[in-house]
Amino acid sequence: MPLIDIDFGRDGVPILIGDPSDPKTKNYLSTLKRNAGEGNYEFEPFGFEDEDDEIEDLNLRDEFEDWDDGDDDEDNPATWSNEDWEAFIKDTSPAIWGFAEAAAYFYEKILMPQDLASLPNRGEKDVLNFKVTYEPIEFEYRLSAEEQKEGELIHLKLGDSLSKKEFIDLEKRLLDNIQKWPKARIFHNQLTTFYSQSGDDTKLDAALENMARLFPNYLFGKLALAQRLIAHRKLEEVPALFGQQFSLKAIYPERDTFHISEMVAFHTLMCLYFMEKEDLFSAMTHRHLALGMEIPDEISVNWNVFNKLDDKVIDRVKSYLDEIRDDEIKIKETIIQLTEPTDLNLN
């Protein structure tokens, strides 16, 4: 079965192609800015049909760039006045500019404390009582020169379009490597990548379960299996993978240092898990932990998880606003809470 490489984005960064005259475009740009980071995405306008439209489009693009420079306090809900919040509450629409930021701010100030009060104690949480490093971490098993060379060759093969015979040969080669070098996790990882690319869900699930069994301390193996369980809606099986804990330090008490990639991947997965359980408080907490540190360009981030969380927060806030929109007293009380400093600590 030939495998097809599909490129996303442009030059390694996300790109938004949108109509500058559509108010939702600015909301999408705001989401990109928050999730991908300043300068880590591109915006390409479309929608003009003649020269005059193109000139107008370029003027709108300049307007977007002026907005995107971060100097306009109007786009920061923390600086909004009572009048701004009253307008937001009484005329709520996902199409308004900056809605995602306002909804997230509203949730954290108004609804998050309510959710926290209703949650049971699930054990230790991450308070960053460990060191996060950007340098490679050496574990007990180190690849030999032969294993490393073979891993590099397999890596190149996984990126190729394969004939049916090459496909069968590569699977056999990976299984033989696992038999030959049973302690080398790299070949287990490559086998799961192979099955994922081939679309063989049955073999993928078996390979992930086998890797988690053989390497119980391998975090990325646990995360990959947990993601499959979530995809299969087997949420009740996820906590057991991590010893009923949701903190890196609680899962690995003997470790004092974790790599930034482990930090990002673990809390992204936990964000997804709690989001699927409709526990927005815990999902938001893990989101802050996943994105709260500088993330190097070479670290892969699953932005789809955080974008989906944005949508769920927006829906929750809209539902709450629908309840209070005709209650002037409740609106005034809510605005007071929104404009007061908060002591809520997500970490």
C-alpha positions as CSV (number, residue, x, y, z in Angstrom):
1,M,0.0,0.0,0.0
2,P,1.6,3.3,-1.0
3,L,1.9,5.9,1.7
4,I,1.2,9.5,0.8
5,D,2.9,12.5,2.5
6,I,0.6,15.4,3.0
7,D,2.1,18.8,3.9
8,F,0.3,21.2,6.1
9,G,1.0,24.9,6.6
10,R,3.8,26.7,4.8
11,D,7.6,26.5,5.5
12,G,6.9,24.6,8.7
13,V,4.4,27.1,10.2
14,P,0.6,27.2,10.2
15,I,-1.1,29.5,7.7
16,L,-4.5,31.0,7.7
17,I,-6.1,31.8,4.4
18,G,-9.2,34.0,5.1
19,D,-11.4,36.9,4.0
20,P,-10.2,40.0,5.9
21,S,-13.7,41.4,5.7
22,D,-15.1,38.5,7.7
23,P,-15.2,39.3,11.4
24,K,-14.5,35.7,12.2
25,T,-11.1,35.9,10.5
26,K,-9.8,38.2,13.3
27,N,-10.9,35.6,15.9
28,Y,-9.1,32.9,14.0
29,L,-6.0,35.0,13.9
30,S,-6.3,35.7,17.6
31,T,-6.4,31.9,18.2
32,L,-3.3,31.4,16.1
33,K,-1.5,34.1,17.9
34,R,-2.4,32.6,21.3
35,N,-1.6,29.0,20.4
36,A,1.2,29.1,17.9
37,G,2.9,32.2,19.3
38,E,3.9,35.6,17.9
39,G,5.6,35.3,14.5
40,N,5.0,31.5,14.3
41,Y,2.2,31.6,11.7
42,E,1.2,33.4,8.5
43,F,-2.0,35.1,7.3
44,E,-2.9,35.1,3.6
45,P,-6.0,37.2,2.6
46,F,-8.3,36.2,-0.2
47,G,-11.7,37.3,-1.5
48,F,-10.9,40.1,-4.0
49,E,-11.9,39.9,-7.6
50,D,-10.5,43.1,-9.2
51,E,-7.8,45.7,-8.7
52,D,-9.9,47.9,-6.5
53,D,-10.8,45.0,-4.2
54,E,-7.1,44.0,-4.1
55,I,-6.2,47.5,-2.9
56,E,-9.0,47.4,-0.3
57,D,-7.8,43.9,0.7
58,L,-4.2,45.1,1.2
59,N,-5.5,48.0,3.4
60,L,-7.4,45.5,5.5
61,R,-4.3,43.3,5.7
62,D,-2.4,46.3,7.0
63,E,-5.2,46.8,9.6
64,F,-4.9,43.2,10.7
65,E,-1.1,43.6,11.0
66,D,-1.6,46.7,13.1
67,W,-4.0,44.8,15.3
68,D,-1.7,41.8,15.5
69,D,1.3,43.8,16.9
70,G,-0.1,43.3,20.4
71,D,-0.2,47.0,21.3
72,D,-4.0,47.5,21.3
73,D,-5.4,47.0,24.8
74,E,-8.9,46.7,23.4
75,D,-8.0,43.1,22.4
76,N,-7.0,42.2,26.0
77,P,-10.1,41.3,28.1
78,A,-8.1,42.0,31.3
79,T,-8.2,45.7,30.4
80,W,-11.9,45.9,29.5
81,S,-14.1,48.4,31.2
82,N,-17.5,47.7,32.8
83,E,-19.1,49.0,29.6
84,D,-17.1,46.6,27.5
85,W,-18.1,43.6,29.5
86,E,-21.8,44.7,29.6
87,A,-21.7,44.8,25.8
88,F,-20.1,41.4,25.7
89,I,-22.6,39.9,28.0
90,K,-25.7,41.4,26.3
91,D,-24.6,40.9,22.7
92,T,-22.6,37.6,22.6
93,S,-21.6,36.1,19.3
94,P,-18.6,33.9,18.3
95,A,-18.2,36.1,15.3
96,I,-17.1,39.2,17.2
97,W,-13.4,40.0,17.3
98,G,-11.5,38.6,20.2
99,F,-14.4,36.4,21.3
100,A,-12.1,33.4,22.1
101,E,-9.9,35.4,24.4
102,A,-12.8,37.0,26.1
103,A,-14.5,33.7,26.6
104,A,-11.3,32.1,28.1
105,Y,-10.9,35.1,30.4
106,F,-14.6,34.9,31.4
107,Y,-14.4,31.2,32.1
108,E,-11.3,31.5,34.3
109,K,-12.7,34.5,36.3
110,I,-16.3,33.4,36.7
111,L,-16.8,29.7,35.9
112,M,-13.5,28.1,36.8
113,P,-13.8,28.7,40.6
114,Q,-17.3,27.1,40.4
115,D,-15.9,24.1,38.7
116,L,-13.0,23.8,41.1
117,A,-15.4,23.7,44.1
118,S,-17.3,20.8,42.6
119,L,-14.3,18.6,41.8
120,P,-13.1,15.7,44.0
121,N,-9.4,15.6,45.1
122,R,-7.6,13.4,42.6
123,G,-4.2,13.3,44.3
124,E,-1.1,15.3,43.7
125,K,-1.0,17.9,40.9
126,D,2.0,19.3,39.1
127,V,3.4,22.3,40.9
128,L,6.6,22.1,38.9
129,N,8.5,20.6,41.9
130,F,11.0,19.3,39.4
131,K,13.4,20.7,36.8
132,V,12.5,21.1,33.2
133,T,15.4,20.8,30.8
134,Y,15.9,21.6,27.1
135,E,18.9,19.3,26.9
136,P,18.7,15.6,25.9
137,I,18.2,13.2,28.8
138,E,20.2,10.0,28.8
139,F,18.4,6.9,30.0
140,E,19.7,3.5,31.1
141,Y,19.8,1.9,27.6
142,R,21.9,3.5,24.9
143,L,21.7,2.5,21.3
144,S,24.7,0.8,19.8
145,A,26.2,2.2,16.5
146,E,24.5,-0.7,14.6
147,E,21.1,0.0,16.2
148,Q,21.3,3.7,15.6
149,K,22.3,3.2,11.9
150,E,19.4,0.8,11.4
151,G,17.0,3.2,13.1
152,E,18.0,6.0,10.8
153,L,17.5,3.7,7.7
154,I,14.1,2.7,8.9
155,H,13.2,6.3,9.5
156,L,13.9,7.1,5.9
157,K,11.9,4.1,4.7
158,L,8.9,5.3,6.8
159,G,8.9,8.5,4.8
160,D,8.9,6.9,1.4
161,S,6.0,5.8,-0.8
162,L,6.1,2.0,-0.7
163,S,5.1,-0.7,-3.1
164,K,3.1,-3.7,-1.7
165,K,6.3,-5.8,-1.6
166,E,8.3,-3.0,0.1
167,F,5.5,-2.6,2.6
168,I,5.5,-6.3,3.5
169,D,9.3,-6.3,3.7
170,L,9.4,-3.3,6.0
171,E,7.0,-4.8,8.4
172,K,9.1,-8.0,8.6
173,R,12.3,-5.9,9.0
174,L,10.8,-4.0,11.9
175,L,9.6,-7.2,13.6
176,D,13.0,-8.8,13.1
177,N,14.7,-5.8,14.6
178,I,12.5,-6.1,17.7
179,Q,13.5,-9.7,18.1
180,K,17.2,-8.9,17.5
181,W,17.3,-5.8,19.8
182,P,14.6,-6.3,22.4
183,K,15.7,-3.5,24.6
184,A,15.8,-0.9,21.8
185,R,12.5,1.2,22.1
186,I,13.2,2.9,18.8
187,F,12.0,-0.1,16.7
188,H,8.8,-0.5,18.8
189,N,8.2,3.2,18.1
190,Q,8.8,2.8,14.4
191,L,6.5,-0.2,14.3
192,T,3.6,1.8,15.8
193,T,4.4,4.6,13.3
194,F,4.3,2.0,10.5
195,Y,0.9,0.6,11.6
196,S,-0.5,4.1,12.1
197,Q,0.6,5.2,8.6
198,S,-0.8,2.0,7.1
199,G,-4.2,2.4,8.8
200,D,-4.1,-1.0,10.5
201,D,-5.8,-0.1,13.8
202,T,-5.8,-3.7,15.1
203,K,-2.1,-4.1,14.8
204,L,-1.5,-0.6,16.0
205,D,-3.4,-1.2,19.2
206,A,-1.5,-4.4,19.8
207,A,1.9,-2.8,19.2
208,L,1.1,0.1,21.6
209,E,-0.1,-2.3,24.3
210,N,3.0,-4.4,23.8
211,M,5.3,-1.4,24.0
212,A,3.6,-0.1,27.2
213,R,4.0,-3.6,28.8
214,L,7.7,-4.0,27.8
215,F,8.7,-0.5,28.7
216,P,6.5,0.5,31.7
217,N,8.6,3.6,32.5
218,Y,8.5,5.0,28.9
219,L,6.3,8.1,29.1
220,F,5.7,8.5,25.3
221,G,4.7,4.9,25.0
222,K,2.0,5.4,27.7
223,L,0.9,8.7,26.1
224,A,0.5,7.0,22.7
225,L,-1.6,4.2,24.2
226,A,-3.6,6.6,26.2
227,Q,-4.4,8.6,23.1
228,R,-5.7,5.5,21.4
229,L,-7.9,4.7,24.4
230,I,-9.4,8.2,24.2
231,A,-10.0,7.8,20.5
232,H,-11.8,4.5,21.2
233,R,-13.8,6.3,24.0
234,K,-12.3,4.0,26.6
235,L,-11.7,6.9,29.0
236,E,-12.1,4.8,32.1
237,E,-8.9,2.8,31.2
238,V,-6.7,5.9,31.0
239,P,-6.0,6.6,34.7
240,A,-4.7,3.0,35.3
241,L,-1.9,3.6,32.7
242,F,-0.5,6.4,35.0
243,G,-1.1,4.7,38.3
244,Q,-4.2,6.8,38.9
245,Q,-2.0,9.9,39.0
246,F,-2.2,13.1,36.8
247,S,1.2,14.6,37.7
248,L,4.6,13.8,36.2
249,K,6.3,13.8,39.6
250,A,3.7,11.5,41.1
251,I,4.0,9.1,38.2
252,Y,7.8,9.1,38.3
253,P,8.7,10.1,41.9
254,E,12.3,8.9,41.4
255,R,12.9,11.6,38.7
256,D,13.8,15.2,39.4
257,T,14.2,16.3,35.8
258,F,11.9,16.1,32.8
259,H,12.5,17.2,29.2
260,I,10.4,20.0,27.8
261,S,9.0,17.6,25.2
262,E,7.7,15.3,28.0
263,M,6.1,18.3,29.8
264,V,4.3,19.4,26.6
265,A,3.2,16.0,25.5
266,F,2.0,14.8,28.9
267,H,-0.1,17.9,29.7
268,T,-1.5,18.0,26.2
269,L,-2.7,14.4,26.6
270,M,-4.2,15.2,30.0
271,C,-5.9,18.3,28.5
272,L,-7.5,16.1,25.9
273,Y,-8.5,13.4,28.5
274,F,-10.2,15.9,30.8
275,M,-11.8,17.7,28.0
276,E,-13.4,14.5,26.7
277,K,-14.6,13.9,30.3
278,E,-16.2,17.4,30.1
279,D,-14.0,18.6,33.0
280,L,-13.0,22.0,31.7
281,F,-11.3,23.1,34.8
282,S,-8.7,20.3,34.7
283,A,-8.4,20.6,31.0
284,M,-7.6,24.3,31.3
285,T,-5.1,23.6,34.1
286,H,-3.2,21.1,32.0
287,R,-3.3,23.5,29.0
288,H,-1.6,26.2,31.1
289,L,1.0,23.7,32.2
290,A,1.6,22.5,28.6
291,L,2.0,25.9,27.1
292,G,3.3,27.8,30.1
293,M,7.0,27.5,29.2
294,E,9.0,28.4,26.1
295,I,8.6,25.7,23.6
296,P,11.4,25.2,21.0
297,D,10.4,25.1,17.3
298,E,11.5,21.4,17.0
299,I,9.0,20.3,19.7
300,S,5.7,19.2,18.1
301,V,2.5,20.6,19.7
302,N,-0.9,19.2,19.0
303,W,-2.7,22.6,18.5
304,N,-5.9,20.8,17.6
305,V,-6.4,19.8,21.2
306,F,-6.2,23.4,22.4
307,N,-8.4,24.7,19.6
308,K,-11.1,22.2,20.5
309,L,-10.8,23.3,24.1
310,D,-11.4,26.9,22.9
311,D,-14.6,25.8,21.3
312,K,-15.8,24.0,24.4
313,V,-15.0,27.0,26.6
314,I,-16.9,29.2,24.2
315,D,-20.0,26.9,24.3
316,R,-19.9,26.9,28.1
317,V,-19.6,30.7,28.4
318,K,-22.4,31.2,25.8
319,S,-24.7,28.9,27.8
320,Y,-24.0,30.8,31.0
321,L,-24.5,34.1,29.4
322,D,-27.9,33.0,28.0
323,E,-28.9,32.2,31.7
324,I,-28.0,35.7,33.0
325,R,-28.6,38.0,30.1
326,D,-32.0,39.2,31.4
327,D,-30.9,39.4,35.0
328,E,-29.5,42.9,35.5
329,I,-28.4,42.3,39.1
330,K,-26.5,39.1,38.1
331,I,-24.9,41.0,35.2
332,K,-23.6,43.7,37.6
333,E,-22.3,41.1,40.0
334,T,-20.6,39.3,37.2
335,I,-19.0,42.5,35.8
336,I,-17.6,43.3,39.3
337,Q,-16.0,39.8,39.4
338,L,-14.5,40.3,35.9
339,T,-12.9,43.5,36.7
340,E,-11.5,42.5,40.1
341,P,-8.0,41.0,40.5
342,T,-8.1,37.2,40.8
343,D,-6.2,34.9,43.2
344,L,-6.9,31.7,41.2
345,N,-3.7,29.8,40.6
346,L,-3.8,27.4,37.7
347,N,-0.4,25.9,38.5
